Amino acid sequence: MSDVIVIGAGPGGTAAATRASQLGAQVTLIEQAELGGNCVNRNCIPLTSMLASVELFARIRRAEELGISVSAPTLDTAKMLTRARHISQELRDGLAGLLPTFGIEIVQGRARLVGPKTVEVNGRRLQARRAVILATGARWATSPPQVDQILWPDQALDLSQVPDRLLIWGGGTLEVEFATLYVHLGCKVVLVVDGPHPLPDEDYEVGQRLQGVLQAQGVEVISGATLKSAVKAGDEVKAVVATRKGETEFTVQQVLWAGRVPNVEGLGLEEVGVKLDQEKNGAVVVDQRQQTSLPGLYAVGDLTGQPFYSSVATVEGLAAAENALGQTRRINRSLIPRHAFTFPEVACVGLSEEQAEDAGYDVEVINIALDTNVRALGLGEAEGGVKIVTNKAQHKVLGVHIVGHRATELIAEAATAIQLEALADDLAQAIRIHPTLSESLVEAGRGALEQALYLPRF
């Protein structure tokens, strides 16, 4: 009998299993498909691997700007896909070798709850002494009735045939990343955003910057829009997009949608009495400790209807394991960074300007354009900027929002600053290597204190 049974071997499940083992528990990890889950096999890893190829391709095409003469480069999509698949395979193999070193038993099969701490898999019933942790992730949603044909993201990563014209429905992280990938593969991309700008949940200046970036790269961005219908007509799709100004028809070859819902089917949740949130597509309801409505049963990641980030699933898996084994850990969700691997990247943490104002703060905002950063200029990557939101009275850092080269790396320093309740003074007094991109965070701190060196004074 295991102490802890984990169902699902994606980022959340493997983190939970490993942490439980570190705490001395005997752990069984059940997975019906591949180790690594959607992230390793059908989402984050293959997509970012391909984006790395496309980014380098785009930089080579701009090599003349850096004084380098090259013949016209070509991008072999088949080799790019092979490379991405190889990376996923390496990660799967790595997990298969790593997890047993922690004493974790891996069981291949489809699991179903028959009690709060009892799981049925492959005709066997397994009992957990301490807890069961659910980490089954999300699945693609059912296509809406007005849409005849949908290209799902895992199919879009296959790249067997890059369409000439592609409509992407939605403005979230996955959608803008796919827009970036496909437009650089030579596809005419229409991005239909149900919101004022791409990444509608982020700060408005981030969204506006990103929209300008995408449009400059050739993506046709239609904000404040809905996809009214998409009807297959032979080898094409007739899509009707509605805005306040009226309706527009687009003829495309494919419509890509990244709609996802919690993967609760076949788990036996309702039969054992687990509370579900029907307003979140049947997501499993959990408390601050990741425990469900049943004692000893925990759930993490996409299954709980949280933002679809692997990093969130991982930290929730760690918390669930620790709480299941008698510790107390709660997640401060204001510290979760958000991102998009566009060119340039987007990364945000903490409150947007609007959220800070709604929370009652007297807000001060500083914007530092990356064209004031010497390293960004030297790299030829000076597009974008850093926005810092502070409480005017104490200069407390409330939020940091970056659009720029390697923003997803730079945001780590900002997340730590917010975690440590840093002030703009702390950023302003920091010493960074010159020239580096990180100097823009220091300059933002100076700006909040009216000490910026590279902002004009009026």
C-alpha positions as CSV (number, residue, x, y, z in Angstrom):
1,M,0.0,0.0,0.0
2,S,1.4,3.4,-1.0
3,D,1.2,6.5,1.3
4,V,0.4,8.8,-1.6
5,I,-1.2,8.0,-5.0
6,V,-0.8,10.6,-7.7
7,I,-2.9,10.5,-10.9
8,G,-1.3,12.3,-13.8
9,A,2.4,12.6,-14.6
10,G,2.5,16.1,-16.0
11,P,4.3,19.0,-14.2
12,G,1.9,19.1,-11.3
13,G,1.8,15.3,-10.8
14,T,5.5,14.7,-11.1
15,A,6.2,17.6,-8.7
16,A,3.7,16.2,-6.2
17,A,5.1,12.6,-6.5
18,T,8.7,13.8,-6.1
19,R,8.0,16.1,-3.1
20,A,6.0,13.4,-1.3
21,S,8.9,11.0,-1.8
22,Q,11.4,13.5,-0.5
23,L,9.2,13.7,2.6
24,G,9.5,10.0,3.2
25,A,6.3,8.8,1.6
26,Q,5.9,5.7,-0.5
27,V,4.4,7.0,-3.8
28,T,2.6,5.5,-6.8
29,L,2.3,7.7,-9.9
30,I,-0.3,6.7,-12.5
31,E,-0.3,8.0,-16.0
32,Q,-2.5,6.8,-18.9
33,A,-0.4,8.4,-21.7
34,E,3.1,9.8,-21.7
35,L,5.2,11.0,-18.8
36,G,5.4,14.8,-18.8
37,G,1.8,15.3,-19.7
38,N,0.6,18.0,-22.1
39,C,3.4,20.4,-21.4
40,V,6.3,18.1,-22.4
41,N,4.5,16.3,-25.2
42,R,1.8,18.6,-26.8
43,N,2.2,22.1,-25.6
44,C,4.9,24.2,-23.9
45,I,8.0,22.2,-24.8
46,P,7.4,21.5,-28.5
47,L,6.0,24.9,-29.0
48,T,8.8,26.9,-27.4
49,S,11.3,24.6,-29.1
50,M,9.8,25.6,-32.5
51,L,9.6,29.2,-31.5
52,A,13.4,29.1,-30.7
53,S,14.0,27.9,-34.3
54,V,11.8,30.5,-35.8
55,E,13.3,33.3,-33.6
56,L,16.8,32.4,-34.8
57,F,15.6,32.2,-38.4
58,A,14.1,35.7,-38.0
59,R,17.4,37.1,-36.5
60,I,19.5,35.6,-39.3
61,R,17.3,37.4,-41.8
62,R,18.2,40.6,-39.9
63,A,21.9,39.8,-39.8
64,E,22.7,42.6,-42.2
65,E,21.8,45.0,-39.4
66,L,24.6,43.7,-37.3
67,G,27.1,43.8,-40.2
68,I,26.8,40.1,-41.2
69,S,26.2,39.1,-44.8
70,V,24.5,35.8,-45.3
71,S,22.8,34.2,-48.3
72,A,19.0,34.0,-48.0
73,P,18.3,31.5,-45.1
74,T,15.7,28.8,-45.4
75,L,13.7,27.1,-42.7
76,D,13.2,23.3,-42.9
77,T,10.0,22.8,-40.9
78,A,10.5,19.0,-41.0
79,K,13.9,19.3,-39.2
80,M,12.4,21.8,-36.8
81,L,9.6,19.4,-35.9
82,T,12.1,16.5,-35.6
83,R,14.2,18.6,-33.2
84,A,11.2,19.6,-31.1
85,R,10.0,15.9,-30.9
86,H,13.5,14.8,-29.9
87,I,13.6,17.3,-27.0
88,S,10.2,16.0,-25.8
89,Q,11.5,12.4,-26.1
90,E,14.6,13.3,-24.1
91,L,12.5,14.8,-21.4
92,R,10.2,11.7,-21.3
93,D,13.2,9.5,-21.0
94,G,14.7,11.7,-18.4
95,L,11.6,11.4,-16.2
96,A,11.4,7.7,-16.7
97,G,14.9,7.4,-15.4
98,L,14.6,10.1,-12.7
99,L,11.4,9.2,-10.9
100,P,12.4,5.7,-9.9
101,T,15.5,7.1,-8.2
102,F,13.1,8.7,-5.7
103,G,11.5,5.3,-5.1
104,I,8.3,6.3,-7.1
105,E,6.4,3.4,-8.6
106,I,5.1,4.3,-12.1
107,V,1.9,2.6,-13.2
108,Q,0.7,2.9,-16.8
109,G,-3.1,2.9,-17.1
110,R,-6.3,4.9,-16.7
111,A,-7.2,5.6,-13.1
112,R,-10.6,6.1,-11.6
113,L,-11.6,7.0,-8.1
114,V,-13.7,4.6,-6.2
115,G,-13.3,6.4,-2.9
116,P,-11.5,9.4,-1.4
117,K,-8.3,7.3,-1.0
118,T,-9.0,4.4,-3.3
119,V,-8.1,4.2,-7.0
120,E,-9.0,1.6,-9.6
121,V,-6.5,1.1,-12.4
122,N,-5.9,-1.8,-14.8
123,G,-8.5,-3.9,-12.9
124,R,-6.7,-3.4,-9.6
125,R,-7.7,-1.4,-6.6
126,L,-5.0,0.6,-4.9
127,Q,-5.4,2.1,-1.5
128,A,-3.5,5.2,-0.3
129,R,-2.7,5.5,3.4
130,R,-2.4,9.3,3.4
131,A,-3.8,10.9,0.3
132,V,-4.6,10.8,-3.4
133,I,-3.5,13.8,-5.5
134,L,-5.3,14.5,-8.8
135,A,-3.2,16.1,-11.6
136,T,-5.0,15.1,-14.8
137,G,-4.7,18.5,-16.4
138,A,-6.9,19.8,-19.1
139,R,-8.2,18.6,-22.5
140,W,-9.3,20.5,-25.6
141,A,-12.8,21.8,-25.3
142,T,-15.6,20.7,-27.6
143,S,-15.9,22.8,-30.7
144,P,-18.7,25.4,-30.5
145,P,-21.8,24.7,-32.7
146,Q,-21.2,27.7,-34.9
147,V,-17.7,26.4,-35.9
148,D,-17.5,23.5,-38.3
149,Q,-13.8,22.7,-38.1
150,I,-11.1,23.5,-35.5
151,L,-7.4,23.0,-35.7
152,W,-6.3,22.1,-32.1
153,P,-2.9,23.3,-30.8
154,D,-1.5,19.7,-30.8
155,Q,-2.5,19.4,-34.4
156,A,-1.0,22.8,-35.2
157,L,2.3,21.6,-33.8
158,D,2.4,18.8,-36.3
159,L,3.2,21.2,-39.1
160,S,2.5,18.5,-41.8
161,Q,1.1,21.3,-43.9
162,V,1.5,25.0,-43.1
163,P,-1.7,26.8,-44.3
164,D,-1.4,29.9,-46.4
165,R,-4.1,31.6,-44.4
166,L,-4.9,30.9,-40.7
167,L,-7.5,32.5,-38.4
168,I,-6.7,32.2,-34.7
169,W,-9.6,32.7,-32.3
170,G,-8.6,34.1,-29.0
171,G,-6.0,36.4,-27.5
172,G,-4.4,34.4,-24.7
173,T,-0.9,33.1,-24.3
174,L,-1.2,30.1,-26.6
175,E,-3.0,32.1,-29.3
176,V,-0.4,34.9,-29.5
177,E,2.4,32.3,-29.5
178,F,0.9,30.4,-32.3
179,A,0.3,33.7,-34.2
180,T,4.0,34.4,-33.8
181,L,5.0,30.9,-34.9
182,Y,2.8,30.8,-38.0
183,V,3.4,34.3,-39.2
184,H,7.1,33.7,-39.2
185,L,6.5,30.4,-41.2
186,G,5.1,32.6,-43.9
187,C,1.4,32.1,-43.1
188,K,-1.1,35.0,-43.3
189,V,-2.5,35.1,-39.8
190,V,-5.7,36.8,-38.6
191,L,-5.9,37.0,-34.8
192,V,-9.4,37.5,-33.4
193,V,-9.3,38.8,-29.9
194,D,-12.4,38.9,-27.6
195,G,-11.0,41.8,-25.6
196,P,-9.5,45.3,-26.1
197,H,-6.1,43.9,-27.0
198,P,-4.1,40.6,-27.0
199,L,-3.5,39.2,-23.5
200,P,-6.7,41.1,-22.4
201,D,-6.1,40.2,-18.7
202,E,-2.8,42.0,-18.6
203,D,-1.9,45.6,-18.3
204,Y,-3.3,47.7,-21.1
205,E,0.1,49.1,-22.1
206,V,1.4,45.5,-22.4
207,G,-1.5,44.6,-24.6
208,Q,-1.1,47.7,-26.8
209,R,2.7,47.1,-27.2
210,L,2.1,43.5,-28.1
211,Q,-0.6,44.3,-30.6
212,G,1.7,46.7,-32.3
213,V,4.5,44.1,-32.4
214,L,2.2,41.5,-33.9
215,Q,0.9,43.8,-36.5
216,A,4.4,44.9,-37.5
217,Q,5.2,41.3,-38.0
218,G,2.3,40.8,-40.3
219,V,-0.5,39.5,-38.0
220,E,-3.8,41.1,-38.7
221,V,-5.2,41.7,-35.1
222,I,-8.9,42.3,-34.7
223,S,-9.6,43.4,-31.1
224,G,-13.0,43.6,-29.4
225,A,-14.3,40.9,-31.8
226,T,-16.1,37.5,-31.7
227,L,-16.0,34.6,-34.1
228,K,-19.7,34.5,-35.2
229,S,-19.3,31.4,-37.4
230,A,-16.8,29.3,-39.3
231,V,-18.2,27.1,-42.1
232,K,-16.2,24.7,-44.1
233,A,-16.5,25.2,-47.9
234,G,-14.5,22.7,-49.8
235,D,-10.8,23.1,-48.9
236,E,-11.4,26.4,-47.2
237,V,-13.3,27.9,-44.2
238,K,-15.6,30.9,-44.4
239,A,-15.2,32.7,-41.1
240,V,-17.4,35.6,-40.1
241,V,-16.0,38.0,-37.4
242,A,-18.2,40.5,-35.7
243,T,-17.1,43.8,-34.1
244,R,-19.0,46.9,-33.1
245,K,-18.4,48.2,-36.7
246,G,-20.2,45.2,-38.2
247,E,-19.3,41.8,-39.7
248,T,-16.3,40.8,-41.9
249,E,-15.9,37.5,-43.7
250,F,-12.5,35.9,-44.0
251,T,-11.6,33.0,-46.2
252,V,-9.0,30.9,-44.6
253,Q,-7.7,27.3,-44.7
254,Q,-7.9,26.6,-41.0
255,V,-9.3,28.0,-37.7
256,L,-7.1,27.5,-34.7
257,W,-8.6,27.5,-31.2
258,A,-7.0,26.7,-27.9
259,G,-10.1,26.3,-25.8
260,R,-9.4,24.0,-22.8
261,V,-11.5,22.5,-20.0
262,P,-10.5,20.6,-16.9
263,N,-9.9,16.9,-17.7
264,V,-12.4,15.4,-15.3
265,E,-14.0,12.8,-17.5
266,G,-13.9,9.2,-16.3
267,L,-12.3,10.1,-13.0
268,G,-15.3,9.1,-11.0
269,L,-15.4,12.4,-9.2
270,E,-19.2,12.9,-8.9
271,E,-19.6,9.3,-7.9
272,V,-17.4,9.7,-4.8
273,G,-18.9,13.2,-4.0
274,V,-16.2,15.6,-5.1
275,K,-17.5,19.2,-5.4
276,L,-17.2,20.6,-8.9
277,D,-17.5,24.2,-10.2
278,Q,-19.9,24.0,-13.1
279,E,-19.2,27.7,-13.9
280,K,-15.6,26.7,-14.6
281,N,-16.5,23.7,-16.9
282,G,-16.6,21.3,-14.0
283,A,-13.3,22.2,-12.4
284,V,-12.5,20.5,-9.1
285,V,-13.0,22.9,-6.2
286,V,-10.1,23.1,-3.8
287,D,-9.2,25.1,-0.7
288,Q,-6.0,27.1,-0.1
289,R,-4.2,23.8,0.7
290,Q,-5.3,22.2,-2.6
291,Q,-7.6,19.8,-0.8
292,T,-10.9,19.0,-2.4
293,S,-14.2,18.7,-0.6
294,L,-13.2,15.2,0.5
295,P,-10.5,14.9,3.2
296,G,-7.4,13.2,1.9
297,L,-8.1,14.0,-1.8
298,Y,-6.2,16.8,-3.4
299,A,-6.2,18.4,-6.9
300,V,-3.7,20.6,-8.7
301,G,-3.1,22.4,-12.0
302,D,-5.5,22.8,-14.9
303,L,-7.9,20.4,-13.2
304,T,-8.8,23.1,-10.7
305,G,-9.5,25.7,-13.3
306,Q,-6.5,27.8,-12.4
307,P,-4.6,29.7,-15.2
308,F,-3.1,27.1,-17.7
309,Y,0.5,27.5,-16.7
310,S,2.8,24.6,-16.0
311,S,4.6,26.6,-13.4
312,V,1.3,27.0,-11.5
313,A,0.7,23.2,-11.6
314,T,4.2,22.5,-10.4
315,V,4.0,24.8,-7.3
316,E,0.5,23.5,-6.6
317,G,1.8,19.9,-6.8
318,L,4.5,20.8,-4.2
319,A,1.9,22.4,-1.9
320,A,-0.5,19.4,-2.2
321,A,2.2,16.9,-1.4
322,E,3.4,18.9,1.7
323,N,-0.1,19.5,3.0
324,A,-1.1,15.9,2.4
325,L,1.8,14.8,4.6
326,G,1.0,17.1,7.5
327,Q,2.8,20.3,6.6
328,T,1.1,23.7,5.9
329,R,1.7,25.5,2.6
330,R,-0.4,28.1,0.9
331,I,0.4,29.7,-2.4
332,N,0.6,33.4,-2.8
333,R,-0.9,33.8,-6.3
334,S,0.1,37.4,-6.6
335,L,3.6,36.1,-7.1
336,I,2.8,33.9,-10.1
337,P,4.5,35.3,-13.3
338,R,2.6,35.3,-16.5
339,H,4.2,35.1,-19.9
340,A,4.0,34.8,-23.7
341,F,6.9,33.6,-25.8
342,T,6.3,36.1,-28.6
343,F,9.1,38.1,-30.4
344,P,9.8,40.1,-28.2
345,E,8.6,38.2,-25.2
346,V,6.0,39.3,-22.6
347,A,6.3,38.7,-18.9
348,C,4.3,40.2,-16.0
349,V,4.0,39.7,-12.3
350,G,1.9,41.4,-9.7
351,L,-0.8,44.0,-10.2
352,S,-1.6,45.9,-13.4
353,E,-2.0,49.6,-13.1
354,E,-5.8,49.2,-13.3
355,Q,-5.8,46.4,-10.7
356,A,-3.7,48.5,-8.3
357,E,-6.1,51.4,-8.6
358,D,-9.1,49.2,-8.1
359,A,-7.4,47.9,-4.9
360,G,-7.3,51.4,-3.6
361,Y,-3.6,52.3,-4.1
362,D,-2.4,55.7,-5.0
363,V,-0.5,54.5,-7.9
364,E,2.7,55.7,-9.6
365,V,3.7,54.3,-12.9
366,I,7.1,54.4,-14.6
367,N,7.8,53.3,-18.2
368,I,11.3,52.6,-19.3
369,A,11.7,52.1,-23.1
370,L,14.3,49.4,-24.0
371,D,15.8,51.7,-26.6
372,T,17.4,53.5,-23.6
373,N,19.2,50.2,-22.7
374,V,22.7,49.9,-24.2
375,R,22.6,46.1,-24.2
376,A,19.3,46.0,-26.0
377,L,20.7,48.3,-28.6
378,G,23.8,46.2,-29.0
379,L,21.8,43.1,-29.5
380,G,19.5,44.7,-32.0
381,E,16.6,44.0,-29.7
382,A,15.5,47.4,-28.4
383,E,11.8,46.9,-29.1
384,G,9.6,47.1,-26.0
385,G,9.9,48.4,-22.5
386,V,9.6,47.9,-18.7
387,K,6.6,49.2,-16.8
388,I,6.7,49.3,-13.0
389,V,3.6,50.0,-10.8
390,T,4.3,51.3,-7.3
391,N,2.4,52.6,-4.4
392,K,3.2,56.3,-4.5
393,A,3.4,56.8,-0.7
394,Q,5.9,54.1,0.1
395,H,7.2,53.3,-3.4
396,K,6.3,49.6,-2.8
397,V,6.6,47.5,-6.0
398,L,3.1,46.3,-6.8
399,G,3.6,45.0,-10.4
400,V,6.2,44.8,-13.1
401,H,5.3,44.3,-16.8
402,I,7.9,43.7,-19.5
403,V,7.6,43.5,-23.2
404,G,11.1,42.9,-24.5
405,H,13.9,40.5,-25.4
406,R,14.2,37.7,-22.8
407,A,11.4,39.2,-20.7
408,T,10.6,35.8,-19.3
409,E,14.1,35.7,-17.7
410,L,14.0,39.3,-16.5
411,I,10.7,38.8,-14.7
412,A,12.3,36.5,-12.2
413,E,14.0,39.4,-10.5
414,A,10.8,41.3,-10.4
415,A,8.9,38.4,-8.9
416,T,11.5,38.1,-6.2
417,A,11.2,41.8,-5.5
418,I,7.5,41.6,-5.0
419,Q,7.9,38.4,-2.9
420,L,10.3,40.2,-0.6
421,E,8.0,43.3,-0.5
422,A,10.7,45.4,-2.0
423,L,10.5,49.1,-2.6
424,A,11.5,51.0,-5.7
425,D,14.4,52.2,-3.6
426,D,15.7,48.6,-3.5
427,L,15.7,48.4,-7.3
428,A,17.2,51.8,-7.6
429,Q,20.1,51.0,-5.4
430,A,20.8,47.6,-7.0
431,I,24.1,47.2,-8.9
432,R,23.9,45.3,-12.2
433,I,26.5,44.4,-14.7
434,H,26.9,46.9,-17.5
435,P,25.7,46.5,-20.2
436,T,22.8,44.1,-19.4
437,L,19.1,44.1,-20.0
438,S,18.5,43.9,-16.2
439,E,19.7,47.6,-15.9
440,S,16.3,48.6,-17.1
441,L,14.7,47.3,-13.9
442,V,17.2,49.4,-11.9
443,E,16.3,52.4,-14.1
444,A,12.6,51.8,-13.5
445,G,13.3,51.9,-9.7
446,R,15.2,55.2,-10.1
447,G,12.3,56.5,-12.2
448,A,9.9,55.9,-9.3
449,L,12.1,58.1,-7.1
450,E,12.5,60.8,-9.8
451,Q,16.2,59.8,-10.1
452,A,16.1,58.2,-13.6
453,L,19.3,58.8,-15.6
454,Y,17.8,58.2,-19.0
455,L,14.4,59.7,-18.9
456,P,14.2,63.3,-20.2
457,R,13.3,65.9,-17.6
458,F,10.5,68.3,-18.4
